[in-house]
Amino acid sequence: MAHVKEYSVQEKLSSLVTLQKIESKLDELKVLKGELPIEVADLEDEIQGLHARQTRIEEEINGITEFIEQKKEAIKEAQALAKKYEKQSDNVKNNREFEAINKELEMQQLEVKLAEKHIKDANEEIAEKAIALDKAKKTIAAKDGVLNTKKDELGKIIASTEKEEKHFNKLAAEARESVDPRLLASYNKIRKSYRNGLAVVQVERDACGGCFYSIPPQKQSEIRQHKKIMVCENCGRVLVDADLHTSVEIK
């Protein structure tokens, strides 16, 4: 049966402090990027939405243009029929035929007027959509400019910190393997609970280094003895003494 090494409380605490210090270094690198990654992602989403709007407007304009062409063809057909009926009216034999042809002629003239009205309305709609399209294009151009600027800024920061980030990510992966699994689960949970990512803190000026809750002398003595894992009663962070915290150095 494989022998599983048992770690002392001090070793467990040292591994936790090591992981915390490494991940705090990574947090510092993230702070350098600030809100840029989120801003870049939001801008990309917004520009994608604007492109979709531009495409939709262009499709609507194309649809209206096709409608106009259809109405122009309808006008030609109606005018051709009107000429046909005009010629037939010259050869009518009685009033009944004359009235029937006149009715058809009037019908074609009405078709022409209705089609012309549809074309007029459609052209007005195209003009409105052309304004909206121009606005969308200008907005996209402006947003693209902002996006490129922010991408450049972010790219420079990434380039300057990439080597460091890879180094600390590697160290963090190695450090996680050395932490007791149950402690690691607690550490991850606590770390996610606080914006500064601090799950392991030292006692400073008789208080928790995370929430500054006062730590009684007796509890401070127990923390220095490294006999068990001690946590802050107020914030739940793991507490270590200053000597142990200082003894852990991250290159």
Summary of the structure (lengths in Angstrom):
residues: 251
radius of gyration: 38.8
end to end distance: 37.1
largest distance: 124.8
contacts: 670
relative contact order: 0.15
helix: 76%
strand: 5%
